[in-house]
Amino acid sequence: MQIWVDADACPVVIKDILYRVAERLQLNVTLVANQLMRVPPSRFVRAVQVPSGADVADAEIVRLLAPGDLVVTGDIPLAADVLLKGGFALNPRGEFYTNDNIAQMLTMRTFMDELRGSGVDTGGPAPFGQADRQNFANQLDRHLARHAKRP
């Protein structure tokens, strides 16, 4: 199993959790971003810089993804593509995208985009907090206990 990170918008605290997991479980973690990313020196962690452009990083993740890989992303369309390819998708707040919830999430995303496009201030997501960090770590640990091969 490989962990892919849609890294441009991923919170630093989530990346730090993933770096520790990579070392502890000797699991490959790859951050994909439009900008240069600094990662700790590790044989299990690497960063891939892709050209600028809408969804370029997403397309690269989907291209490289193998069934059973885990993708960390807050991007709902990317999560849908990951699921179609047989991967798992987890957002930085610790919520898994599934075949049961992705259609509803895509519909809500489209609806909110339409509201914003018509001038409605929809606010934004709640600030990322300690509970989000903990929920992510817990869900990641549960997932890896079920799906990752131990060193």
Secondary structure, DSSP 8 states (H G I E B T S, - for coil): -EEEEEGGG--HHHHHHHHHHHHHHT-EEEEEESS-----S-SSEEEEE--SSTTHHHHHHHHH--TT-EEE-S-HHHHHHHHHTT-EEE-TTS-EE-TTTHHHHHHHHHHHHHHHHTT----------HHHHHHHHHHHHHHHHHH----
